Each structure stands twice: as C-alpha cells, then as structure tokens.
Amino acid sequence: MRLQFLVHLPHETDHNITVWAEQRDHTVARTQVFKGDEFPSLDDFDWLMIMGGFQSAWEDEIYPWLTGEKRFILQALKHDKIVLGICFGAQLLAEVLGGRAFSNKHQEIGWHEVSLTPQGKKSFLFKKAPDPFRTFLWHSDHFSLPSGCASLAFSEASPHQAFISRTY
C-alpha cells in the first residue's frame, strides 16, 4: 500500500499513522503543501492522508495553495482513492464534498470524550473502538456535514468528529 500525506506544518513528520504504515511495509510519501511542493501523480499512491494544521479551510486568500490542494483532493476522490482527512484535513475534505467549514462556538483543546453514532458503531473504521472513547483534540473550527455523507462520531462541542462519504 502506498500512502501519500498532505502536510501543512513544518514539524509534521512521524506520527502513529506513519509508524503503523511502516511496520506493515507500506510506503509513505509526504507533500509539504505549505512549502509549495508539487502534488504527486494520482498513480503514485493508494491512500491520501490530509493532515492537520493551524489554518482554516476557508482562508484561500491567506494561503493561496489551498485552492490547488482542494482541486487535488477532488481529483483523488474522483479517481477512487481512499482519502482520510484529520482535523484541518477533515475540514478541507468536507468543503471539497460540498460542506462548509466555519469557526466553532467552542474550542476543543485537550482530552475529550467522543461518542459513536449508530452508523459509526457499524463502521469498519470504529468496529474495535470503545464507545465512548477519549482522544486528544486541538481545533477551533468545524464543518457542516456534506450531502451524501454520514456522521460516524461526535463530541459535546462538535457534532461531526468523523464522517464517511457515500458519494465516491
């Protein structure tokens, strides 16, 4: 399996996903979007991982690279790539799928309880996860659930902690 990470922070190097992938002999490549790295060919990877960042998904004028990144994410979806968005990455993915990212009423910084929706409990993504579970969160933005998507998890401050697209 070939994993391609879209990175938005200079210190974003190794984390649990890369450790997991490398232990299974999956290849890992990174595109540092914030530095203006060119996007890879869609033939160069199987999974696209869109990582977190301090940026907001609607700040295209401040971060001009966001426009190209959103186009690339849409192309990956249209080519049936597996796409996982984490934090800021989930906001970008939601926008690409027709949702809207916005400033949340409450920041979630620290350890918070996340609960699964009925669909989340059935999802292959969370079949081994306890319900609820505690996880570390660090975000102040949120997003509306795009049409054709199902919410899998939520917290007190964020109604969509995880979602899955049924569109692609």
C-alpha positions in Angstrom: 0.0 0.0 0.0 1.3 3.5 -0.9 0.3 6.3 1.5 0.6 10.0 0.4 0.4 12.6 3.2 -0.5 16.2 2.5 1.3 18.1 5.3 0.5 21.7 6.5 3.0 22.1 9.3 6.9 22.0 9.2 7.1 19.7 12.3 4.6 17.2 10.9 6.9 14.2 10.2 6.3 10.9 12.0 3.2 10.1 13.9 1.2 7.0 14.7 -0.1 6.6 11.2 3.4 6.6 9.7 4.6 4.2 12.3 1.7 1.8 11.6 2.3 2.0 7.9 6.0 1.4 8.0 5.6 -1.6 10.4 3.4 -3.1 7.7 5.9 -2.3 4.9 3.6 0.3 3.3 5.4 3.2 1.6 5.0 6.7 3.0 5.5 9.9 1.0 4.8 13.5 2.0 3.8 16.6 0.1 4.6 19.7 2.2 1.7 21.8 0.8 2.6 24.9 2.8 6.0 25.0 1.1 4.5 24.8 -2.4 5.6 21.2 -3.1 4.1 19.8 -6.3 1.3 17.3 -5.9 2.2 13.7 -6.9 0.6 11.9 -9.8 -2.6 10.1 -8.8 -0.9 6.9 -10.0 1.8 7.3 -7.3 -0.4 6.4 -4.2 -3.4 4.4 -3.0 -4.4 6.3 0.1 -4.4 10.1 0.5 -4.0 11.3 4.1 -4.8 15.0 4.6 -3.2 16.1 7.9 -4.0 18.9 10.4 -2.8 22.5 10.6 -3.5 25.8 12.2 -5.0 27.2 9.0 -8.7 27.5 8.4 -10.2 25.8 5.3 -11.8 29.0 4.0 -8.5 31.0 4.1 -7.7 30.6 0.4 -6.7 34.3 0.1 -4.2 34.0 3.0 -3.0 30.6 1.9 -3.2 30.5 -1.9 -2.0 26.9 -2.0 -5.4 25.8 -0.5 -7.2 26.2 -3.9 -4.8 23.8 -5.6 -4.9 21.4 -2.7 -8.7 21.3 -2.8 -8.6 20.6 -6.5 -6.1 17.8 -5.9 -8.3 16.2 -3.2 -11.3 16.3 -5.5 -9.3 14.6 -8.3 -8.2 11.9 -5.8 -11.8 11.2 -4.8 -12.9 11.1 -8.5 -10.1 8.5 -9.1 -11.5 6.3 -6.3 -8.5 6.9 -4.0 -9.1 6.2 -0.3 -9.0 9.7 1.4 -8.7 10.3 5.1 -8.8 13.9 6.5 -7.7 14.5 10.0 -8.6 17.8 11.8 -7.9 20.5 9.3 -7.8 17.8 6.7 -11.4 16.8 7.6 -12.5 20.4 7.1 -10.8 20.5 3.7 -12.4 17.2 2.7 -15.8 18.4 3.9 -15.5 21.6 1.8 -14.4 19.6 -1.3 -17.5 17.4 -0.8 -19.9 20.4 -0.6 -19.9 21.2 3.1 -18.8 24.4 4.7 -16.0 24.9 7.2 -16.6 27.6 9.9 -15.4 28.8 13.3 -16.8 26.6 16.0 -18.5 28.1 19.1 -16.2 26.2 21.3 -12.5 25.2 21.0 -11.7 21.6 21.8 -8.1 21.5 23.1 -7.0 18.6 25.3 -8.5 15.2 26.1 -12.2 14.9 25.2 -14.8 12.2 25.0 -16.0 11.2 21.6 -19.1 9.1 21.0 -20.1 7.0 18.1 -23.3 7.4 16.1 -25.3 4.3 15.2 -23.6 4.2 11.8 -20.2 4.8 13.5 -20.7 1.7 15.6 -21.3 -0.4 12.4 -18.4 1.2 10.5 -15.2 -0.7 9.8 -13.3 2.4 11.0 -14.6 2.1 14.6 -15.5 -1.6 15.0 -12.8 -2.1 17.6 -13.1 1.3 19.3 -14.8 1.6 22.7 -17.9 3.8 22.8 -17.4 6.4 24.0 -13.6 6.9 23.8 -11.2 9.7 25.0 -9.0 11.3 22.4 -6.8 14.3 22.2 -8.3 17.1 20.1 -6.9 20.5 19.1 -9.3 22.6 17.0 -11.5 25.6 17.0 -13.0 25.2 13.5 -15.7 22.8 12.4 -17.7 21.9 9.3 -21.2 21.1 8.1 -21.8 17.5 7.0 -21.7 17.3 3.2 -24.7 15.8 1.3 -24.2 12.1 0.8 -22.1 11.7 3.9 -22.8 10.1 7.2 -21.6 11.2 10.6 -19.7 8.5 12.5 -18.7 10.2 15.7 -19.4 13.4 17.7 -18.4 15.2 20.9 -20.2 17.7 23.1 -18.8 20.7 21.1 -18.6 19.1 17.6 -21.5 17.2 16.0 -19.2 15.6 13.4 -15.9 14.3 14.7 -15.7 11.7 11.9 -17.7 11.2 8.7 -17.7 8.9 5.7 -18.6 9.8 2.2 -21.1 7.6 0.3 -20.7 9.8 -2.8 -17.4 8.4 -4.1 
